[in-house]
Amino acid sequence: MPANLTPEAKAKWQEAQAAKNLKERLQAFQEFHSLIPKHKGNERLRAQIKTKIAQLKQEVITQRGKRAGGRTAWIVERVGSAQVVLYGPTNAGRSSLLCKLTNAQPQVTSYSFATQHPVPGMLQFEDVQFQLVELPAPLFGSEGKYELQSEAADLIRSCDGLILVVDATRDPYDQTRFLVSSLNDIRVSTIRTRSSVEIIPEKGSGEIRIATTGANEKYSAEQVRELLHSYGIRNALVRIYGEVSIDDVEDAILENVTVYKPTLVIVNKTDLERNVQEMYEPYSELHLPVLYTSCLTGQGLSEIGHTLFRTLEIVRVYTKEPNEVKPSEHPFVVKAGTTVRDLARLIHTDLAERYRYSRIWGSTSKFPGERVGPDHVLGDQDIVEIHTG
């Protein structure tokens, strides 16, 4: 059932999303909650906003005395091919991993909760750069579960993937289960659902780009753009997987939907635990890829880039100008399932509109330089030559 929000409610949602001052954000969400129509179809949305209000109230209490606008320390500008969040309990070795894998210099200490704000760093894998962002460790609450700050939840919901870092010496499987449970609490799933909608804000594109995987006749691209425009969203990539409705798109705008995040588990500190490989079997129940690492000995660190690349389900595509011999040095890194039309649109709208045909070299071509149409699905390390008319 659609939310049927009034223009006033949609405007208040925009105000809440844009607010950088914690108290202003709280007030805007309280006013938005009061404007949500009270019908059965909105029960989940009202409950979600009520939970968010409770979280914000708690943060106002804990941050009392700090300068207003401190939330800006949680804003991490996206760079590289994908943004991946390192999430795990305190003393699991998140900072040590970030030091070993990237150019970042987080504070590595022997005491708990040393990381207070997100710390980014760049992981180079072949010709792809992953932005790794270490989150502060969650608190272990009175109800026996990890509790996330709302800023941390926002980062997790907007990132491209997750690395759960757990300690091999402290029952890593239980730690992983607690982490997955805390993600479920903020409507993030580590298992792909049959359908999903993801809305990723973009800077300066001036358009709503829509990437669809699977046939869908329940909405038109224009309906999606009009809906996003009604919420003040002018620059975004909308990823739609499986069969969804326009109401599902609205739920995604309102964060009233469970989002899927490709997830890798890293069991760290294996140098301190001899029987760590015996812990592998239980992980099959979670259906998550697992790596065993040690920042001290270097075990498993070289496998992280490749495993992350596979887990994120992305491919590299190189472009080539007609009549040129060599393709571009730097690839476009796109989701598996991306078509030539999607790539042309990503490069420039005019290129997609003037598109005639393409030639392909690589794993998806029947022979080098095969001529293909706009619906051809691209594979990793394909070379594409786009012709326009």
Secondary structure, 3 states (H helix, E strand, C coil): CCCCCCHHHHHHHHHHHHCCCHHHHHHHHHHHHHHCCCCHHHHHHHHHHHHHHHHHHHHHHHCCCCCCCHHHHHCCCCCCCEEEEEECCCCCCHHHHHHHHCCCCCCCCCCCCCCCCCEEEEEEECCEEEEEEECCCCEECCCCCEECCHHHHHHHHHCCEEEEEEECCCCHHHHHHHHHHHHHHCCEECCCCCCEEEEEECCCCCCEEEEEECCCCCCCHHHHHHHHHHCCCCCEEEEEECCCCHHHHHHHHCCCCCEECCEEEEEECHHHCCCHHHHCHHHHHCCCCEEECCCCCCCCHHHHHHHHHHHCCEEEEEECCCCCCCCCCCCEEEECCCEHHHHHHHHCHHHHHCEEEEEEECCCCCCCCEEECCCCECCCCEEEEEEEC
